[in-house]
Amino acid sequence: MDFSFSQEQQTIREAINKICAQFDDQYWLEKDRNGGFPVELHQALAKDGWLGICIPEQYGGSGLGITEATIMMQAISESGAGMTGASSVHMNIFGLNPVVQFATEEQKMRMLPPLIEGRERACFAVTEPNTGLNTTQLKVKADRQGDHYVLSGTKVWISTAQVAEKMLILARTTPLEECKKHTDGLSLFYTDLDRNFVRVHEIEKMGRKAVDSNELFIDGLKVPVEDRIGEEGKGFHYIMHGMNAERILIAAEGIGLGRAALKRATEYAKERIVFDRPIGMNQGIQHPLAANWMELEAANLMVFNAATLFDKGESCGAQANAAKYLAGEAGFNACQQAVMTHGGFGYAKEYHVERYLREVLITRIAPVSPQLVLCFIAERVLGLPKSY
């Protein structure tokens, strides 16, 4: 069993590090203070072709796997860009997987190249205010009227909708009570985010200010039939193909951010002198940081185990969920410990670790809660009865 990266994979990490080095801590501090989408990073990655890392070459992508994408996303986060930098390109990797897998050739040629080239940005419009993670209960309606659908309803926690030109949206085309299975009746569309019919309201939040989160109020949005991905009523099944990939990528980003925090804490512990000695000499400082390193490295093994299984086409639901859980906890612990290691200065923005702590909470909350991951493992791996 070989846990090392290939030369090509090492080269990917080095190339991403080189791009990220152009965006220093001051850049991300300003983004955290003032907001504004990190266009410069997005375009730098687009220029070198990284936005299509998992998209087949015939559509302008690199045709690589989730393993390579995981390396890339972890490097972005670990550079100090954190979840702000990672989230600015995250959608390109997992979000368009249903288009790659289930769209027609004409749709792929029309939809994918502009995204890869950075000429268009897309948001992932699935979550709704009253359904949470119970996706089969989605209420946004898509009524078929001849050669188009008319969409109406509300979506929430939709990232990048302030700047996106396109959206991948899941909507109900058949009332739930008329469906034989609760997973049927939802259809998937990749279409224009027409602001004449979609009101985008930004949600103020505790972190990641530069990458907006929003409520979408959709009223009479016309979507051409040719923008529907796959069969009508099968949209839920299509988006499931991207869920394990998303969990793996979020996990990698959490580990990257945890590593960035651990590096800062370690450097500070070496330099900070109290009682005529560096605080890093104290076991009360050393031991928690050592435990953080072990937790991050152990979680990282699960992340790349899941990514490897995904790329081989093997079942990886348990591993992807476990990776997301372990990385979320390890990343959070490392960021929290970094703040505590800095003491009062950890609360100061100029030391950056308080930003890391605010951002790393995303990896615990999204795209699935720690509690639901535990339920999944209990039921699907251990065979225990369903609890909800």
N, C-alpha and C positions, 0 to 999 in steps of 0.2 A: 504494500500500500504506500503510495507516494503522495505526500501532502504539499510538495513544492509546486511552484508555478512554472509553466514552460517559459522559454525565452520570449515567445510572442506575448505572453501574458505579462511578463516583467516589463516588456517594452511599452505595453499599453499603460501600465501604472506610471512609468517614467514620463511618458508623453502627457498624461493628464496632470501629473505634478508640475510639469514645465508650464502648462497653460495656467494652472491655478496660482503659480508663483507670481503671475502678473497682477494678482488681486490680493493685496496685503491686508493685515488686520484693520488698518485704518479704513480701507474700502468697505469692509463688512460692518465696521462700527458705524459708519455713516449710513449704510443701508438700514441698519437696525434702528438708528435714530430718526431718519427722515423718510424711509420707505423708498419706493421706486424700484420697479422690476430690474434685476441685474442683467440688463440687456448686453452689457459688455462681455460677461462670461458666456451667456447664451450664444452670442454671435461668434465668439472665439472658438467654442466647441463646434458650432455649425461649420465654420470655415475649414476646420480640419476633419470634418466628416463624422464627428463622434455622436451626433444626435440620432443617427440611424444605426447604431452599433449592432442592434439585434434584427434589423430589417434586411431582407434579402438584397443581394447586390443588384439584381435587375431593376430594382426600384430606387437605386441610389444609396442603399445602405451598405454596411460592412459584412452582413451575413454571419456575425459571430453569435455566441450563445449568452445565456444569462450569467454564466460564470464570468465572462469577460465584462459584461455590463456591471456585475457586482463589484469587480475590481475597480472599474471606473467610478462608480458612485461612492464607494468607500474612500477612494483617493480624494474626490471632491470634498466630501465632508471632513475628512481628516486634515485637509489643508488649512482648516480654520473657517472655511466657507459654511460649514455646518449644514443644518437643514435648509437654510436660506438658499445656499448655492445648489444643494442637491435637488431641492424641490423645483428649481427653475428648469430642470431638464428631465426630472423624474417621469413625467407623463409620456414623454417620447418613447420610453422603453417598454413599460408594461401596458400603458393605456391603449396603444394602437395594436396590440397583439390580436384582438378579435378581427381587425381589418386585415392584418397579414394572413390570418388563418381562414377567414370565412368570406371575405369580400370577393367580388368577381375581379377578373383581370383588369377590366376597364376601370373599376373603382380603385384598385390598388395604384394603377398608373396615374390616376387623377388625384388621389388623396395623399399618398405617401411622399413623393418627391418634395412638395412645398414644405412639408414638416421637417424633413431631413435637412433641407437646405437653409432652414431658419427663416424662410419667407412667411411662414404661417406658424401660429401657436395654437394649441388645442387645450381644452379643459375636459375633465371627466365628470359628467353630470349624472350621477346615480343616486346619491343619498337624498332623502327627503326628511322634512321636519318631524313627522309623526311615525316614521318607520324605523329609523336608526339602522341597525344591522339586519333587520328582518326584511331583506330585499324583495322577497316574493310578494310583499304587501304594498308595493309602490303604487301611488295614486295618479301621478301625472298621466294624462290621457293623450292618446294619439288617435284621432278619428280619421279613417280613410274617406277621402272625398275625391273620387276619380283618380287623377294622376298624382295626387299629393295627400299628405296627412296634415291635420291641424292639431298642434300640440298646445295644451294648457295645463297649468299647475305650478307647483313650487318645488325647487330643489334647494339644498342647503349644504354648506361646507364645500363649495365648489372652488377649488384653487385655480388661480390665474385667469378667472373669468373677466377681470378688468382689462386684460391685455390680449385675450385670446380672440382669434378670428373664427375658430371652429370649435365644435364641441361633439364629443361622443356621448350620446344621451340615451338612456334606457327609459322607455315609456310604455304604458299599458295600452295594447290594442284590442284586447278582449277582457271584459269584466271578469274579475276573479271568480265570481259565483258561476260563470259559464265554462270555466276551465276544468278539465278532467284531473289535471295535476296542478298543485299550487305553484309549481315552477314554470308553468306555461302561461301564455297570454301577454308576455312582455316582449317588446321588439326593440332592436338596437339601431340607432341612426348615427351617421357621421355627417354633420351638416353645418351650415353657416350659423354663427351666433349673431342673428339679426337683431340689433338693439332697438329696432322699431317695435319689436314684439317681445323682447326679453329685457326686463328691467333688472339691472345688476346692482345689488346693494352690498357694499363691503362690510364685513364683520370685523370690528376692532378686536384685537386679541393680544395675548401676553407676549408673544414672540413671533419671529419670522415675518416681520412687518413688510419686508420688501416683496414677498410672495403672497399676494392677496388671497383671502378666503371670503366667500360670498354666499348670499341668498340670490337665487334666480326666480323672478316672478314672470312666468311665461303665459302670454295671453294671445292666442290665435296665431302662433308661429306656423307658417306653411313650410313643410318639408317635402321635397320631391320624392316620389317612390324610389327613384334611382339612388337616393341617399340612404336607403335602408340596407343594413348589412345582413346578408343571409335571409332565412325564411322569416315570415311574420310569426310572432309568438314564440320564437326560440331564443330571444335575446338574452335571457337569464343564463342559459347554457353557454352562450358565447362569451359573456364577460367572465365566467368562471375560469376560463383558460388563462386569464391574466392575473387571477388572484394569488396564486402561489408565487408567481414571479414578483408581484408587488411586496408580498411578505418578505421575500428573500432580500430584495433591494432595500426596503426600510430597515431591515436588520443590519445590513452592511453599513448603512448610513449611521445608524446608532452606534455601532462599534467604532466607526471612523471618528465620530464626535467624541466618544468616550476616550479614545486614544489622544485626541487633541487636548482634551482636558487633563488627562494624566500627564502628558508631556509638560504642560504649563505648571501643574502642581509640583512635579518633580524638580523642574528648574527653579521654581520659587523656593522650595524646601532646601535646596543647596545654597541659595544666595541669602536668604533671610536670616539675619543674626539676632538672636535673643538670648540674654544671659551669657554673652560672649561665646556663643557657639551657634552653628547653623541649625535651624529647627529640624532639618533632615537627619540629624544625629539621634533624634528622639524616636524610640520605637512606637510611641503613640502617633507619630507622623508616618513613619516607615511602613508599619504593618498594614494599615488600611490601603495605602497606595499599592503595596505588593499584592494584596487581595484583589484590588481593582484590576491589576494587570492579568492575574490568573483568570478572573471572571471573563474579561474581554477576550482573551485568547481561546478559552474553552468555547465561548459562544461563537467565536469566529469559525471554529472547526465545524460546528453545526451548520452555520451559514453556507460554507462551501460544500459541505456534504449535500445539503438540500439543492444547491445550484447544480452540482454534478448530476444528481438524480434527475433534475428537471431537464437538463440538456440531453440526457440519455433517453428521455421519454418515459421514464419509470415513475411509479407512484411516489410522490414526495410531499403529500399533504401534511403528514405528521412532522416531517423534518422542517418544512417551511414554517409551520406554525410554531414549532419548538424554537427555531432560530429567531423568529420575531420576538417571542417571549423572552428568551435568554438574553438576546442582544439589547432589548429594551430595558431590562432590569440592570444589566451590566453597564450599559451606557449611562443610565440615570445615576447609578451608584458612583461611577467615576466622576461625573460632572458635579454631583453633590459634594463628594470628597474634595474635589479641586477647590470649590468655594470655601469649604471649611479649612483647608490647608492654608489658604491665603488669609484666613481670619477676616478682619474688617475690610481689608483690601479686596477680598473676594466679592464684596458687595458693590465695588466700584466698577463702572462700565469700562474704564481704561484697561482693566486687567482681563477682560473678555470672558472670564469663566462664568459670570452671572448670566451672560447671553447664552452660553453653552447649556447651562442648566435649564433656562426657559425653553430653549429649542428642543432639547432631548426629550422633553415630556411628550412631544409628538410621537416618538417611537414607541411609547407605552400605550398611548391612546389609539392611534391609527395604524393600519386600517381595521384592526380588530382589537377588542379589549383583552387584557390579560386573562380576565375571568372566562371569556368565551374560548380562548386558547386552551385553558385548563379543562373546560368542558369537552372540547374536541378530543384532546388526548385521552381523557377519562373514558369517553364513549367509543371513539374509533380505534384506539390503540389497546386500551385495557378491557374493553368490552363491558363497561359498566352501563346501567340503564340511563336513558336520557333524563335530564333533570329539569327540562323546561319545555 
